[in-house]
Amino acid sequence: MATRADEYERNYGFRIEISPGPPSDAVHGQWKTCRGGGLRVHETEASRGTDKFAEHTAGICEWEDVVLTGAITADRKDMLDWYKNMVDKGDAGSVYRSLSITLLNRDGSDSTSINYSECFLTAYSLTPLDGGEADVECIETVEICVGYSENYF
């Protein structure tokens, strides 16, 4: 049976919500790019008796990191504060956050959402601040390790 192009999910934008964090509609809470967050399932094999038939079952599952990039503004401090709290305090309340990625339709309405729990930062970086070029936007990049998701499938 042939597939049609309209049978697939189409994405015309996205919204990121990090809780606790900035509201997604605030300028300092918006992101330019989002990638990752997929699930990789490793397969295990268990043979059955002398018939040589093998049964394949799901083995270890691992999540890809979610990588977000966004422009630095005077008010955008939430991700840097998250990083500082992780390093300084280190308790569960400072380390773990919830992350929600919502795909948007062409008209801006919600299409589908994926909610991730027990997420923590694995990397934080800024574009080089060397001042060599004029009018270059400073971008922060955060990599977030996903704990798990109950609504991924």
Secondary structure, DSSP 8 states (H G I E B T S, - for coil): ----GGGS---S-EEEEEESS--TTSGGG--SEEEE--EEEEEEEEEEGGGTEEEEEEEEEEE--EEEEEE--TT--HHHHHHHHHHHT-SHHHH-EEEEEEEE-TTS-EEEEEEEEEEEEEEEEE------STT---EEEEEEE--B-SS--
